């Protein structure tokens, strides 16, 4: 649970409750419930009943961080792992995603500039109607274009203050990545 506590779920505890099923099914001969204590002072309860969206996202990330050290899955996809988080927590989750990517490739779908700035590569997905059908385009952004994209997500309209903050986030993200080269924030 240290990995979970590191993702801003302080005091997190877990246990696995295994009880024999009354019947053997395709799912097995036991009922398994993952119990968690996600807040100090509260008892352990079934994960499915007590975890908020943000807590569930961070829990899944913590599990993937631990499992990535032992499992050689070449690509892990994280969609909405940023749900219910922001600020410094988003930076820390982004750094954890960077550690996952050390063991392979991590593809993260995010709307948070703090997380996007920590990526080694930045892809932008846009959707447009073409011939009456919604289509998606994907393009890589680097350099000033990447600064502009991070600033656009920060708002308002990617103004000068947002561009300055974007540069700061990209610098911090670059420095947090293992093997970064000083002076190369993109």
VODO-824224 format. One record per atom (N, C-alpha, C, O, CB): residue in three letters; x, y, z negated. Coordinates in steps of 0.05 Angstrom, whole numbers, padded with zeros to 5 digits, always signed. Glycine has a CB too. Layout:
REM residues N
AlaXYZ ...
END
This chain:
REM residues 186
Unk+00016-00024+00000 Unk+00000+00000+00000 Unk+00017+00025+00000 Unk+00007+00047+00002 Unk-00019+00000-00024 Unk+00044+00022-00002 Unk+00061+00045+00000 Unk+00057+00059+00026 Unk+00057+00084+00027 Unk+00090+00038-00004 Unk+00053+00044+00048 Unk+00049+00056+00074 Unk+00023+00072+00074 Unk+00022+00093+00087 Unk+00048+00035+00096 Unk+00002+00063+00061 Unk-00023+00078+00060 Unk-00019+00103+00043 Unk-00028+00125+00051 Unk-00045+00061+00048 Unk-00006+00101+00020 Unk-00002+00125+00003 Unk+00015+00146+00018 Unk+00010+00170+00014 Unk+00013+00117-00023 Unk+00033+00137+00035 Unk+00049+00156+00051 Unk+00032+00171+00071 Unk+00041+00192+00080 Unk+00071+00141+00065 Unk+00008+00161+00077 Unk-00009+00175+00096 Unk-00031+00190+00082 Unk-00053+00193+00092 Unk-00022+00155+00116 Unk-00024+00200+00058 Unk-00042+00218+00043 Unk-00067+00205+00033 Unk-00089+00216+00034 Unk-00049+00242+00059 Unk-00064+00180+00024 Unk-00086+00167+00009 Unk-00072+00160-00017 Unk-00067+00136-00022 Unk-00098+00142+00025 Unk-00067+00180-00034 Unk-00052+00175-00059 Unk-00067+00156-00078 Unk-00091+00157-00080 Unk-00045+00201-00073 Unk-00051+00139-00091 Unk-00063+00121-00110 Unk-00078+00098-00097 Unk-00092+00083-00111 Unk-00082+00136-00128 Unk-00074+00094-00071 Unk-00088+00072-00057 Unk-00079+00045-00068 Unk-00055+00041-00073 Unk-00083+00074-00027 Unk-00098+00027-00070 Unk-00093+00000-00079 Unk-00110-00018-00061 Unk-00130-00010-00050 Unk-00100-00005-00109 Unk-00101-00043-00058 Unk-00117-00062-00042 Unk-00115-00090-00054 Unk-00097-00097-00069 Unk-00107-00062-00013 Unk-00134-00106-00046 Unk-00135-00135-00053 Unk-00151-00149-00032 Unk-00167-00137-00018 Unk-00147-00139-00082 Unk-00146-00174-00029 Unk-00162-00191-00011 Unk-00177-00211-00027 Unk-00166-00226-00043 Unk-00143-00205+00010 Unk-00203-00211-00023 Unk-00221-00230-00037 Unk-00228-00252-00017 Unk-00241-00247+00003 Unk-00246-00216-00048 Unk-00221-00277-00024 Unk-00226-00300-00007 Unk-00244-00319-00023 Unk-00237-00329-00044 Unk-00200-00314+00003 Unk-00268-00324-00012 Unk-00286-00343-00025 Unk-00295-00364-00004 Unk-00298-00357+00019 Unk-00310-00329-00037 Unk-00298-00389-00013 Unk-00307-00409+00006 Unk-00335-00403+00017 Unk-00353-00395+00002 Unk-00308-00437-00008 Unk-00339-00406+00043 Unk-00365-00402+00055 Unk-00383-00426+00048 Unk-00373-00448+00042 Unk-00362-00399+00086 Unk-00408-00421+00049 Unk-00427-00443+00044 Unk-00427-00462+00068 Unk-00433-00486+00064 Unk-00455-00432+00039 Unk-00421-00451+00092 Unk-00420-00468+00115 Unk-00395-00461+00131 Unk-00385-00438+00130 Unk-00445-00465+00133 Unk-00385-00480+00146 Unk-00362-00475+00164 Unk-00373-00465+00191 Unk-00390-00478+00203 Unk-00344-00501+00167 Unk-00362-00443+00200 Unk-00370-00431+00225 Unk-00346-00427+00243 Unk-00324-00434+00236 Unk-00385-00404+00221 Unk-00351-00415+00266 Unk-00328-00409+00285 Unk-00309-00389+00272 Unk-00285-00388+00279 Unk-00339-00397+00311 Unk-00319-00373+00253 Unk-00302-00354+00239 Unk-00286-00367+00217 Unk-00268-00354+00205 Unk-00320-00332+00227 Unk-00291-00392+00210 Unk-00275-00406+00190 Unk-00291-00417+00167 Unk-00316-00417+00168 Unk-00254-00387+00180 Unk-00277-00426+00146 Unk-00290-00438+00123 Unk-00290-00419+00099 Unk-00299-00427+00078 Unk-00276-00464+00116 Unk-00280-00395+00102 Unk-00278-00376+00080 Unk-00290-00349+00088 Unk-00291-00342+00111 Unk-00249-00373+00071 Unk-00301-00335+00068 Unk-00309-00307+00072 Unk-00286-00290+00061 Unk-00277-00294+00038 Unk-00336-00301+00057 Unk-00277-00272+00077 Unk-00254-00255+00069 Unk-00264-00226+00069 Unk-00275-00216+00088 Unk-00230-00258+00089 Unk-00259-00213+00046 Unk-00266-00185+00043 Unk-00241-00169+00035 Unk-00227-00177+00016 Unk-00289-00181+00022 Unk-00235-00148+00049 Unk-00213-00131+00043 Unk-00223-00109+00024 Unk-00239-00092+00031 Unk-00200-00118+00069 Unk-00213-00110-00001 Unk-00221-00091-00021 Unk-00201-00069-00023 Unk-00177-00074-00022 Unk-00225-00105-00049 Unk-00210-00044-00026 Unk-00192-00021-00028 Unk-00201-00002-00050 Unk-00225+00001-00055 Unk-00190-00007-00002 Unk-00182+00010-00062 Unk-00186+00032-00080 Unk-00173+00056-00066 Unk-00149+00057-00065 Unk-00175+00027-00110 Unk-00189+00074-00056 Unk-00178+00097-00040 Unk-00176+00122-00056 Unk-00164+00142-00046 Unk-00195+00101-00016 Unk-00187+00123-00080 Unk-00186+00147-00097 Unk-00179+00139-00125 Unk-00190+00119-00135 Unk-00212+00163-00096 Unk-00162+00154-00138 Unk-00155+00149-00166 Unk-00180+00150-00183 Unk-00197+00167-00181 Unk-00134+00170-00176 Unk-00181+00130-00201 Unk-00204+00130-00220 Unk-00228+00114-00211 Unk-00246+00109-00226 Unk-00212+00157-00226 Unk-00228+00106-00185 Unk-00250+00090-00175 Unk-00241+00061-00172 Unk-00217+00056-00166 Unk-00261+00101-00148 Unk-00258+00042-00176 Unk-00251+00014-00173 Unk-00249+00006-00144 Unk-00255+00022-00126 Unk-00272-00003-00187 Unk-00240-00018-00140 Unk-00237-00029-00113 Unk-00264-00038-00103 Unk-00280-00050-00117 Unk-00217-00053-00112 Unk-00270-00031-00078 Unk-00295-00038-00065 Unk-00289-00048-00036 Unk-00268-00042-00026 Unk-00315-00014-00064 Unk-00308-00062-00024 Unk-00304-00070+00004 Unk-00297-00047+00022 Unk-00312-00026+00022 Unk-00328-00086+00014 Unk-00277-00049+00038 Unk-00268-00028+00056 Unk-00291-00018+00073 Unk-00294+00006+00077 Unk-00245-00038+00074 Unk-00307-00036+00084 Unk-00328-00028+00102 Unk-00349-00010+00088 Unk-00364+00005+00102 Unk-00342-00053+00113 Unk-00350-00010+00062 Unk-00370+00006+00048 Unk-00360+00032+00037 Unk-00376+00050+00033 Unk-00381-00010+00025 Unk-00334+00035+00034 Unk-00324+00059+00020 Unk-00306+00078+00036 Unk-00302+00101+00028 Unk-00310+00051-00004 Unk-00295+00068+00058 Unk-00275+00085+00072 Unk-00288+00105+00090 Unk-00307+00098+00105 Unk-00256+00067+00089 Unk-00279+00130+00088 Unk-00288+00150+00107 Unk-00274+00146+00134 Unk-00256+00129+00135 Unk-00282+00179+00096 Unk-00283+00160+00154 Unk-00270+00157+00180 Unk-00240+00164+00179 Unk-00224+00149+00191 Unk-00283+00175+00201 Unk-00233+00185+00165 Unk-00205+00193+00163 Unk-00189+00172+00147 Unk-00166+00166+00155 Unk-00202+00219+00150 Unk-00200+00162+00125 Unk-00186+00142+00109 Unk-00183+00116+00125 Unk-00162+00104+00124 Unk-00202+00136+00083 Unk-00203+00109+00140 Unk-00201+00085+00157 Unk-00180+00088+00178 Unk-00165+00069+00184 Unk-00229+00078+00169 Unk-00179+00112+00190 Unk-00158+00117+00211 Unk-00130+00114+00199 Unk-00113+00102+00211 Unk-00162+00145+00223 Unk-00126+00126+00175 Unk-00100+00125+00163 Unk-00093+00097+00153 Unk-00070+00088+00155 Unk-00098+00144+00140 Unk-00113+00082+00144 Unk-00108+00055+00136 Unk-00100+00038+00160 Unk-00081+00022+00158 Unk-00134+00043+00123 Unk-00114+00041+00182 Unk-00106+00025+00206 Unk-00078+00033+00215 Unk-00063+00015+00224 Unk-00127+00030+00228 Unk-00072+00058+00214 Unk-00045+00067+00222 Unk-00024+00054+00203 Unk-00004+00044+00213 Unk-00042+00097+00222 Unk-00029+00055+00177 Unk-00010+00043+00158 Unk-00006+00013+00164 Unk+00016+00003+00163 Unk-00020+00047+00129 Unk-00028-00001+00170 Unk-00026-00029+00176 Unk-00009-00033+00202 Unk+00007-00051+00203 Unk-00054-00042+00179 Unk-00014-00017+00222 Unk+00001-00020+00247 Unk+00030-00013+00243 Unk+00047-00025+00256 Unk-00012-00002+00268 Unk+00036+00007+00226 Unk+00064+00014+00220 Unk+00078-00011+00209 Unk+00100-00018+00217 Unk+00066+00038+00201 Unk+00065-00024+00189 Unk+00078-00047+00177 Unk+00079-00071+00197 Unk+00100-00084+00199 Unk+00061-00056+00152 Unk+00058-00076+00211 Unk+00057-00098+00230 Unk+00076-00095+00253 Unk+00087-00114+00264 Unk+00029-00103+00240 Unk+00080-00070+00262 Unk+00098-00065+00285 Unk+00127-00073+00279 Unk+00142-00079+00297 Unk+00097-00035+00292 Unk+00134-00074+00253 Unk+00160-00083+00245 Unk+00164-00113+00249 Unk+00187-00122+00250 Unk+00166-00075+00217 Unk+00142-00127+00250 Unk+00143-00157+00252 Unk+00131-00168+00277 Unk+00136-00192+00283 Unk+00129-00168+00228 Unk+00116-00153+00291 Unk+00102-00162+00315 Unk+00113-00148+00339 Unk+00115-00123+00339 Unk+00071-00158+00312 Unk+00119-00162+00360 Unk+00131-00149+00383 Unk+00110-00144+00405 Unk+00113-00152+00428 Unk+00153-00167+00394 Unk+00089-00129+00398 Unk+00070-00120+00417 Unk+00083-00097+00432 Unk+00091-00077+00420 Unk+00043-00111+00404 Unk+00086-00098+00459 Unk+00101-00078+00473 Unk+00088-00050+00473 Unk+00102-00030+00474 Unk+00105-00086+00501 Unk+00061-00049+00472 Unk+00048-00023+00473 Unk+00024-00023+00453 Unk+00008-00041+00453 Unk+00037-00016+00501 Unk+00024-00003+00436 Unk+00002+00001+00417 Unk-00013+00026+00425 Unk-00001+00046+00430 Unk+00012+00002+00388 Unk-00039+00024+00426 Unk-00056+00047+00433 Unk-00071+00057+00408 Unk-00083+00041+00394 Unk-00076+00040+00456 Unk-00069+00082+00403 Unk-00082+00095+00380 Unk-00102+00116+00390 Unk-00093+00136+00401 Unk-00061+00108+00360 Unk-00127+00110+00387 Unk-00148+00129+00395 Unk-00163+00138+00371 Unk-00173+00122+00356 Unk-00167+00116+00416 Unk-00164+00164+00367 Unk-00178+00176+00344 Unk-00166+00170+00317 Unk-00179+00170+00297 Unk-00207+00167+00344 Unk-00140+00164+00317 Unk-00126+00160+00291 Unk-00124+00187+00276 Unk-00118+00187+00253 Unk-00098+00148+00296 Unk-00130+00208+00291 Unk-00129+00235+00278 Unk-00156+00243+00267 Unk-00160+00266+00258 Unk-00120+00255+00299 Unk-00176+00226+00268 Unk-00203+00232+00258 Unk-00202+00240+00229 Unk-00191+00225+00212 Unk-00222+00209+00263 Unk-00213+00262+00222 Unk-00216+00270+00194 Unk-00191+00280+00181 Unk-00190+00283+00156 Unk-00226+00247+00178 Unk-00170+00287+00197 Unk-00145+00297+00185 Unk-00138+00323+00199 Unk-00149+00330+00219 Unk-00123+00276+00187 Unk-00118+00337+00188 Unk-00108+00361+00200 Unk-00084+00371+00183 Unk-00076+00357+00165 Unk-00130+00383+00201 Unk-00073+00393+00191 Unk-00052+00406+00176 Unk-00028+00388+00172 Unk-00019+00374+00191 Unk-00061+00415+00149 Unk-00016+00388+00148 Unk+00008+00373+00142 Unk+00003+00343+00144 Unk+00022+00328+00152 Unk+00018+00380+00114 Unk-00021+00334+00138 Unk-00027+00305+00141 Unk-00024+00297+00170 Unk-00013+00275+00175 Unk-00055+00299+00130 Unk-00033+00313+00188 Unk-00030+00307+00217 Unk-00001+00305+00225 Unk+00006+00288+00241 Unk-00045+00328+00234 Unk+00016+00322+00214 Unk+00044+00321+00220 Unk+00056+00294+00210 Unk+00071+00281+00224 Unk+00060+00345+00206 Unk+00049+00286+00186 Unk+00059+00262+00174 Unk+00049+00237+00190 Unk+00063+00218+00194 Unk+00051+00259+00145 Unk+00024+00238+00198 Unk+00013+00216+00214 Unk+00028+00215+00241 Unk+00035+00193+00250 Unk-00017+00219+00219 Unk+00033+00238+00253 Unk+00049+00239+00278 Unk+00077+00227+00274 Unk+00086+00212+00291 Unk+00051+00267+00287 Unk+00089+00233+00251 Unk+00116+00221+00246 Unk+00114+00191+00243 Unk+00132+00177+00252 Unk+00128+00234+00221 Unk+00093+00181+00230 Unk+00089+00152+00227 Unk+00086+00139+00254 Unk+00096+00117+00259 Unk+00065+00146+00209 Unk+00071+00152+00272 Unk+00067+00142+00299 Unk+00094+00140+00313 Unk+00099+00122+00329 Unk+00047+00159+00315 Unk+00111+00160+00308 Unk+00138+00159+00320 Unk+00154+00135+00311 Unk+00169+00123+00326 Unk+00153+00184+00313 Unk+00150+00127+00286 Unk+00164+00103+00275 Unk+00153+00078+00288 Unk+00168+00059+00294 Unk+00161+00102+00244 Unk+00127+00077+00293 Unk+00115+00054+00306 Unk+00126+00052+00334 Unk+00132+00030+00343 Unk+00084+00057+00308 Unk+00130+00074+00347 Unk+00140+00074+00375 Unk+00169+00064+00377 Unk+00178+00058+00399 Unk+00137+00101+00387 Unk+00184+00064+00355 Unk+00211+00054+00355 Unk+00212+00025+00363 Unk+00232+00015+00375 Unk+00225+00058+00328 Unk+00191+00010+00356 Unk+00190-00019+00361 Unk+00178-00025+00389 Unk+00178-00048+00397 Unk+00174-00033+00340 Unk+00169-00005+00402 Unk+00156-00009+00429 Unk+00146+00017+00439 Unk+00159+00038+00435 Unk+00133-00029+00427 Unk+00124+00017+00452 Unk+00112+00041+00463 Unk+00086+00047+00448 Unk+00070+00029+00444 Unk+00107+00038+00493 Unk+00082+00072+00441 Unk+00057+00080+00428 Unk+00043+00100+00446 Unk+00055+00120+00454 Unk+00063+00092+00400 Unk+00019+00096+00452 Unk+00002+00114+00467 Unk-00019+00125+00448 Unk-00035+00110+00437 Unk-00011+00100+00492 Unk-00018+00152+00443 Unk-00036+00164+00424 Unk-00054+00184+00438 Unk-00045+00201+00453 Unk-00019+00178+00402 Unk-00079+00181+00433 Unk-00099+00200+00444 Unk-00106+00218+00421 Unk-00117+00209+00401 Unk-00124+00185+00456 Unk-00100+00244+00424 Unk-00104+00263+00402 Unk-00113+00290+00413 Unk-00107+00297+00436 Unk-00079+00266+00385 Unk-00126+00305+00395 Unk-00133+00333+00401 Unk-00119+00351+00381 Unk-00123+00375+00380 Unk-00163+00337+00400 Unk-00101+00339+00365 Unk-00087+00355+00344 Unk-00060+00364+00354 Unk-00043+00347+00362 Unk-00085+00339+00318 Unk-00054+00390+00355 Unk-00028+00399+00364 Unk-00005+00389+00347 Unk+00017+00384+00358 Unk-00028+00429+00365 Unk-00009+00385+00321 Unk+00012+00375+00304 Unk+00021+00348+00312 Unk+00045+00341+00311 Unk+00003+00375+00275 Unk+00003+00331+00321 Unk+00010+00304+00329 Unk+00021+00304+00358 Unk+00041+00290+00363 Unk-00015+00286+00328 Unk+00009+00319+00375 Unk+00019+00320+00403 Unk+00047+00331+00404 Unk+00063+00322+00421 Unk+00000+00338+00420 Unk+00054+00350+00387 Unk+00081+00362+00387 Unk+00102+00342+00379 Unk+00126+00346+00386 Unk+00081+00386+00369 Unk+00095+00321+00365 Unk+00115+00301+00356 Unk+00121+00280+00377 Unk+00139+00264+00373 Unk+00105+00288+00331 Unk+00107+00280+00399 Unk+00110+00259+00419 Unk+00136+00264+00435 Unk+00143+00286+00440 Unk+00086+00257+00437 Unk+00148+00242+00444 Unk+00171+00244+00462 Unk+00162+00252+00490 Unk+00177+00266+00504 Unk+00186+00217+00463 Unk+00138+00244+00497 Unk+00127+00251+00524 Unk+00098+00260+00519 Unk+00084+00250+00502 Unk+00128+00227+00544 Unk+00090+00279+00536 Unk+00063+00291+00532 Unk+00048+00289+00558 Unk+00056+00300+00579 Unk+00065+00320+00522 Unk+00025+00275+00557 Unk+00008+00273+00581 Unk-00018+00287+00575 Unk-00028+00286+00553 Unk+00002+00243+00587 Unk-00028+00301+00595 Unk-00053+00316+00593 Unk-00073+00302+00611 Unk-00068+00297+00634 Unk-00049+00346+00600 Unk-00096+00296+00600 Unk-00118+00284+00615 Unk-00140+00305+00619 Unk-00149+00317+00600 Unk-00129+00258+00600 Unk-00148+00309+00644 Unk-00170+00327+00650 Unk-00191+00312+00665 Unk-00185+00294+00681 Unk-00159+00352+00666 Unk-00216+00320+00661 Unk-00238+00308+00676 Unk-00252+00329+00693 Unk-00256+00351+00684 Unk-00258+00295+00656 Unk-00258+00321+00717 Unk-00272+00339+00736 Unk-00291+00322+00753 Unk-00285+00299+00760 Unk-00252+00355+00753 Unk-00313+00335+00761 Unk-00330+00320+00780 Unk-00319+00322+00809 Unk-00310+00343+00817 Unk-00359+00332+00780 Unk-00319+00300+00822 Unk-00310+00299+00850 Unk-00330+00282+00866 Unk-00334+00259+00860 Unk-00280+00287+00853 Unk-00343+00295+00885 Unk-00362+00280+00900 Unk-00385+00269+00883 Unk-00396+00248+00888 Unk-00349+00257+00915 Unk-00392+00284+00862 Unk-00414+00276+00845 Unk-00407+00255+00824 Unk-00424+00245+00810 Unk-00436+00266+00861 Unk-00381+00249+00822 Unk-00371+00229+00803 Unk-00350+00241+00785 Unk-00332+00255+00795 Unk-00360+00204+00817 Unk-00352+00237+00759 Unk-00331+00247+00741 Unk-00306+00231+00744 Unk-00306+00206+00744 Unk-00341+00246+00711 Unk-00284+00245+00749 Unk-00258+00232+00752 Unk-00238+00243+00731 Unk-00242+00266+00722 Unk-00247+00235+00781 Unk-00218+00228+00725 Unk-00198+00237+00706 Unk-00171+00238+00720 Unk-00164+00221+00736 Unk-00197+00218+00681 Unk-00157+00259+00714 Unk-00129+00262+00724 Unk-00111+00263+00700 Unk-00117+00273+00679 Unk-00126+00288+00741 Unk-00087+00251+00704 Unk-00067+00250+00683 Unk-00041+00262+00694 Unk-00033+00255+00716 Unk-00062+00221+00672 Unk-00029+00281+00679 Unk-00004+00293+00687 Unk+00014+00297+00663 Unk+00005+00303+00641 Unk-00009+00319+00702 Unk+00040+00294+00668 Unk+00059+00299+00647 Unk+00065+00329+00645 Unk+00067+00342+00666 Unk+00086+00283+00652 Unk+00069+00339+00621 Unk+00077+00367+00617 Unk+00102+00368+00601 Unk+00106+00352+00583 Unk+00054+00383+00603 Unk+00120+00386+00609 Unk+00146+00390+00596 Unk+00151+00420+00594 Unk+00137+00436+00606 Unk+00169+00375+00610 Unk+00172+00427+00579 Unk+00181+00455+00578 Unk+00159+00475+00571 Unk+00143+00470+00553 Unk+00192+00463+00604 Unk+00158+00497+00585 Unk+00139+00518+00580 Unk+00110+00509+00585 Unk+00091+00519+00572 Unk+00145+00543+00596 Unk+00106+00491+00603 Unk+00079+00481+00608 Unk+00069+00466+00583 Unk+00046+00467+00576 Unk+00079+00462+00633 Unk+00088+00451+00570 Unk+00080+00437+00546 Unk+00074+00456+00523 Unk+00055+00453+00508 Unk+00102+00417+00537 Unk+00091+00477+00521 Unk+00086+00498+00501 Unk+00058+00509+00506 Unk+00043+00513+00487 Unk+00107+00520+00503 Unk+00051+00515+00531 Unk+00025+00526+00537 Unk+00002+00507+00530 Unk-00019+00516+00521 Unk+00024+00532+00566 Unk+00006+00481+00534 Unk-00015+00462+00528 Unk-00019+00460+00498 Unk-00042+00459+00489 Unk-00008+00434+00539 Unk+00002+00459+00482 Unk+00000+00459+00453 Unk-00014+00485+00444 Unk-00031+00484+00426 Unk+00028+00455+00440 Unk-00006+00507+00455 Unk-00018+00533+00448 Unk-00048+00534+00456 Unk-00064+00545+00441 Unk-00004+00556+00463 Unk-00055+00522+00478 Unk-00084+00521+00486 Unk-00100+00506+00466 Unk-00123+00515+00459 Unk-00086+00508+00514 Unk-00090+00485+00455 Unk-00104+00469+00435 Unk-00106+00485+00409 Unk-00126+00483+00394 Unk-00091+00442+00431 Unk-00085+00500+00403 Unk-00085+00517+00379 Unk-00105+00539+00381 Unk-00118+00546+00361 Unk-00058+00527+00373 Unk-00108+00551+00405 Unk-00125+00574+00409 Unk-00114+00599+00397 Unk-00093+00597+00385 Unk-00153+00569+00398 Unk-00125+00622+00399 Unk-00146+00628+00418 Unk-00134+00634+00446 Unk-00116+00650+00449 Unk-00163+00653+00409 Unk-00144+00620+00465 Unk-00136+00623+00493 Unk-00106+00622+00497 Unk-00095+00633+00516 Unk-00146+00649+00504 Unk-00092+00608+00479 Unk-00063+00605+00482 Unk-00047+00631+00481 Unk-00028+00634+00495 Unk-00057+00591+00508 Unk-00056+00649+00464 Unk-00043+00676+00462 Unk-00014+00674+00451 Unk-00005+00652+00445 Unk-00059+00694+00445 Unk-00001+00697+00448 Unk+00027+00697+00439 Unk+00031+00684+00411 Unk+00051+00670+00408 Unk+00037+00726+00438 Unk+00013+00689+00393 Unk+00016+00676+00366 Unk+00014+00646+00368 Unk+00030+00631+00356 Unk-00005+00687+00346 Unk-00005+00636+00384 Unk-00008+00608+00388 Unk+00017+00596+00402 Unk+00025+00574+00395 Unk-00033+00601+00404 Unk+00028+00610+00421 Unk+00052+00600+00435 Unk+00076+00598+00416 Unk+00092+00580+00417 Unk+00060+00619+00459 Unk+00078+00618+00398 Unk+00100+00617+00378 Unk+00096+00593+00359 Unk+00116+00580+00352 Unk+00100+00643+00362 Unk+00072+00589+00350 Unk+00066+00566+00333 Unk+00071+00540+00348 Unk+00082+00521+00337 Unk+00037+00567+00323 Unk+00064+00539+00374 Unk+00069+00515+00390 Unk+00099+00509+00391 Unk+00107+00486+00389 Unk+00057+00519+00418 Unk+00115+00530+00396 Unk+00144+00525+00397 Unk+00154+00514+00370 Unk+00171+00497+00370 Unk+00159+00552+00404 Unk+00144+00525+00348 Unk+00152+00515+00322 Unk+00144+00486+00317 Unk+00160+00471+00307 Unk+00140+00533+00300 Unk+00120+00479+00325 Unk+00111+00451+00323 Unk+00128+00433+00340 Unk+00135+00411+00332 Unk+00081+00449+00331 Unk+00134+00441+00365 Unk+00150+00425+00382 Unk+00179+00421+00371 Unk+00190+00399+00373 Unk+00152+00437+00410 Unk+00190+00442+00359 Unk+00216+00440+00347 Unk+00216+00420+00324 Unk+00233+00403+00322 Unk+00226+00468+00338 Unk+00196+00423+00307 Unk+00194+00405+00284 Unk+00189+00376+00293 Unk+00201+00358+00283 Unk+00171+00413+00265 Unk+00172+00373+00313 Unk+00167+00346+00324 Unk+00192+00333+00336 Unk+00196+00310+00332 Unk+00145+00347+00345 Unk+00207+00349+00350 Unk+00232+00339+00362 Unk+00252+00331+00340 Unk+00265+00310+00343 Unk+00244+00361+00380 Unk+00254+00347+00320 Unk+00273+00341+00298 Unk+00265+00317+00282 Unk+00282+00303+00271 Unk+00276+00365+00280 Unk+00239+00311+00281 Unk+00230+00288+00266 Unk+00233+00262+00281 Unk+00233+00241+00269 Unk+00200+00292+00258 Unk+00236+00264+00307 Unk+00239+00239+00323 Unk+00267+00227+00319 Unk+00286+00242+00321 Unk+00234+00245+00353 Unk+00268+00201+00314 Unk+00294+00188+00312 Unk+00309+00192+00338 Unk+00298+00189+00360 Unk+00291+00158+00305 Unk+00335+00198+00336 Unk+00352+00201+00360 Unk+00348+00227+00375 Unk+00356+00228+00398 Unk+00347+00178+00378 Unk+00335+00247+00363 Unk+00331+00272+00377 Unk+00357+00286+00382 Unk+00377+00282+00368 Unk+00312+00291+00361 Unk+00357+00302+00403 Unk+00380+00318+00410 Unk+00375+00347+00402 Unk+00354+00358+00410 Unk+00388+00316+00440 Unk+00392+00359+00386 Unk+00388+00386+00376 Unk+00385+00405+00400 Unk+00400+00404+00419 Unk+00411+00394+00358 Unk+00365+00422+00398 Unk+00362+00443+00419 Unk+00344+00433+00442 Unk+00340+00448+00461 Unk+00388+00451+00429 Unk+00333+00409+00440 Unk+00316+00399+00462 Unk+00289+00392+00451 Unk+00283+00368+00445 Unk+00329+00374+00475 Unk+00271+00412+00448 Unk+00245+00407+00435 Unk+00224+00394+00453 Unk+00202+00389+00443 Unk+00234+00432+00424 Unk+00230+00388+00477 Unk+00209+00376+00494 Unk+00217+00349+00504 Unk+00202+00336+00519 Unk+00203+00393+00518 
END
